[in-house]
Amino acid sequence: MKVSFNELHSLSWKAFIGLGFSDGQATDAADMLCWMESFGLDGVKTLKEALEQYSLEHPYSPPDILYKDTDITVLDAHNVSVLACSHLPLELAFTQARARGFSVLKIRQCRQRQLVMGYLARLANRGMNVTAFWRNSQTPLTEQVIGFRASSTVPSIRIYAVSELPDENKANTGITVVMANHVDLLPTMRSEYEYDLLARHDESDLLEVRSKTERDGITVDTALWEQLQGLAKLTLVASTSSSRLGAGPAD
């Protein structure tokens, strides 16, 4: 089925509220999802994977701080989606970079990491150079590197196949975000290990996709749409005699 950007944003926000997100978290999560989908980067598909991991019986808990100094922060997100664990840490990292010119945020054990791009676009639009990278456990092992120029909301994306890595580095469900006030951070990869460029998406390519999405709408699986509607209904509260007091026009 085809839906508009606004329809997807509105329903996904209500669904995140139904899952127990705060208002701010839900807004950020809906923004990230819709930003991804507007550029044809499989935001809806990734949301479906995220919803499979959520349970109303197991509410979200905030990440633990493993290390922190004035420039670097390392967190453990306990295998939750980046939708739930990234917005406040990213804002703090942005504040550090604004004050000191540079910051690094590492979030370990988080899922659906590609959805973070929507939030990074927001930070880049405030005048910050941003690069993020993460590794996907698949065959071949891949590394994704994205970069935003300061004041741009459209990234450059590179995906590399890495043919050899130390054994201790293969199991990796973390993401690293680097921010710099005054230095361009290009989405390139340099390593002593062999790797191949699998795909690249430059700003001009992504802008073409966004124009097409704005014109044609967003394709959403009907079953997923119904699932979002079901979650959104959890935000509704049955009316009672108490809740109806004061409702309606005054006499």
Residue pairs with C-beta under 8 A, 6 or more apart in sequence:
1 219
1 220
1 221
1 222
1 225
2 216
2 217
2 218
2 219
2 220
3 217
3 218
3 220
3 225
4 217
4 218
5 34
5 37
5 38
5 213
5 214
5 218
8 33
8 34
8 37
8 44
8 218
8 220
9 30
9 31
9 33
9 34
11 225
11 228
11 229
11 232
12 29
12 30
12 33
12 34
12 47
12 228
13 26
13 27
13 29
13 30
14 26
14 228
14 231
14 232
14 235
15 227
15 228
15 229
15 231
15 232
16 25
16 26
16 29
16 30
16 83
16 231
17 23
17 26
17 232
17 234
17 235
18 231
18 232
18 233
18 234
18 235
19 54
19 56
19 231
19 234
20 56
20 59
20 60
21 29
21 60
21 84
24 87
25 83
25 84
25 87
28 83
28 87
28 119
29 83
29 84
29 87
31 118
31 119
31 122
32 43
32 82
32 83
32 115
32 116
32 117
32 118
32 119
33 43
33 44
33 46
33 47
33 83
33 115
33 118
34 43
34 118
35 43
35 117
35 118
35 121
36 42
36 43
36 46
36 114
36 115
36 117
36 118
37 43
37 44
37 213
37 218
38 210
38 213
38 214
38 218
39 154
39 206
39 209
39 210
39 213
40 206
40 209
40 210
40 212
40 213
41 114
41 117
42 114
43 115
43 118
44 218
44 219
44 220
44 221
44 224
46 112
46 114
46 115
47 112
47 115
47 224
48 221
48 224
49 111
49 112
50 81
50 83
50 111
50 112
50 115
51 224
51 227
51 231
53 79
53 80
53 81
53 111
54 81
56 234
60 80
60 84
60 85
61 78
61 80
62 85
63 75
63 76
63 77
63 78
63 80
63 85
63 89
63 107
64 75
64 76
64 78
65 73
65 74
65 75
66 74
66 75
66 76
66 108
67 73
67 74
68 74
70 96
70 100
71 96
71 100
71 102
71 103
71 104
72 103
72 104
72 105
72 106
73 89
73 92
73 93
73 96
73 103
73 104
73 105
73 106
74 106
74 108
75 85
75 89
75 105
75 106
75 107
75 108
76 108
76 109
77 85
77 107
77 108
77 109
77 110
78 109
79 109
79 110
79 111
79 173
80 110
80 111
81 110
81 111
81 112
81 115
82 107
82 110
82 111
82 112
82 113
82 115
82 116
82 175
83 112
83 115
85 107
85 110
86 107
86 110
86 116
86 119
87 119
89 105
89 107
90 105
90 116
90 119
90 120
90 123
90 177
92 105
93 103
93 104
93 105
93 177
93 179
94 103
94 123
94 126
94 128
94 179
96 103
96 179
97 103
97 128
97 179
97 180
97 181
98 128
98 181
101 180
101 181
101 182
102 178
102 179
102 180
102 181
102 183
103 178
103 179
104 176
104 177
104 178
104 179
105 176
105 177
105 179
106 174
106 175
106 176
106 177
107 174
107 175
107 177
108 173
108 174
109 173
109 174
110 173
110 174
110 175
111 173
113 134
113 173
113 175
114 144
116 132
116 175
116 177
117 132
117 146
117 155
120 130
120 132
120 146
120 148
120 155
120 177
121 148
121 153
121 154
121 155
122 153
123 130
123 148
123 179
124 130
124 148
124 149
124 150
124 151
124 152
124 153
124 155
125 151
125 152
125 153
126 151
127 150
127 151
127 181
128 148
128 150
128 179
128 180
128 181
129 147
129 148
129 149
129 150
129 179
129 180
129 181
129 182
129 183
129 184
129 185
130 147
130 148
130 177
130 178
130 179
130 185
131 145
131 146
131 147
131 148
131 177
131 178
131 185
131 186
131 187
132 145
132 146
132 175
132 176
132 177
132 178
133 143
133 144
133 145
133 146
133 175
133 176
133 189
134 143
134 144
134 172
134 174
134 175
134 176
135 141
135 142
135 143
135 144
135 162
135 169
135 172
136 142
136 143
136 144
137 170
137 171
137 172
137 173
140 161
140 162
140 163
141 161
141 162
141 163
141 165
141 170
142 159
142 160
142 161
142 162
142 198
143 159
143 160
143 162
143 189
143 195
144 157
144 158
144 159
144 160
145 157
145 158
145 159
145 160
145 187
145 188
145 189
146 155
146 156
146 157
146 158
146 187
147 155
147 156
147 185
147 186
147 187
148 154
148 155
149 184
152 203
154 203
154 206
154 207
154 210
155 187
155 201
155 203
155 206
156 186
156 187
156 200
156 201
156 202
156 203
157 187
157 199
157 200
157 201
157 206
158 187
158 188
158 189
158 197
158 199
158 200
159 197
159 198
159 199
159 200
160 189
160 195
160 196
160 197
160 198
161 195
161 196
161 198
162 191
162 193
162 194
162 195
163 193
163 194
163 195
163 196
164 193
164 194
165 193
178 185
179 185
189 195
237 243
